[in-house]
């Protein structure tokens, strides 16, 4: 089974400062803060990554959430892990910050 971290409440996916610190420590990234007090990770290549850009099935993200539990929740976030079969091609669907995992399919508008 594949584990995926999603936000289960209004407000949107966001990690706490403690979770960002732990993620940086476990991944070898550097933690920094921008002019608006938003934390982000800096890869050794110089690439900046905000928590909302992390791959939700990232094993380090899963480890951080499992280790910290509710302490991993950022402001207005209520994170949880959803487990899906390994062979499912998936996406995260979001409405007003509440997310769920869905199987990918073709869509036309």
Steps between C-alpha positions, in 0.01 A plus 500: 500500500614856422472766772404856405477803732195722441319783677163393641354839596437848362807717467749305293807282526767655719772363726588638841839660558598193706407272208697714255802487733478121524452464124810714439704297748394163354537605136822700519325817382553838664202679657460871424233770541388748234406867547142397589609257777422194287739210551648322203764239432815561302653208310879492459440602136344826626144397408237635741213271599197602707309240700208516256735381224618185676406171341223371724625142482857607585631243754661777706171695514322181609766443767467859627122469529514159666760623748332832589131417453284809559812706572569481125187706426568851379261789556142401400619152394375163618728247335446129469634204306291324238608157378429388145610197294851534355384461140251792502587806289381770740450873542402723790172684453448814710202723577549796737799324650330168571672226303434144395688250286339395172599265224626689193284487192458707188297822522397752233341841552 
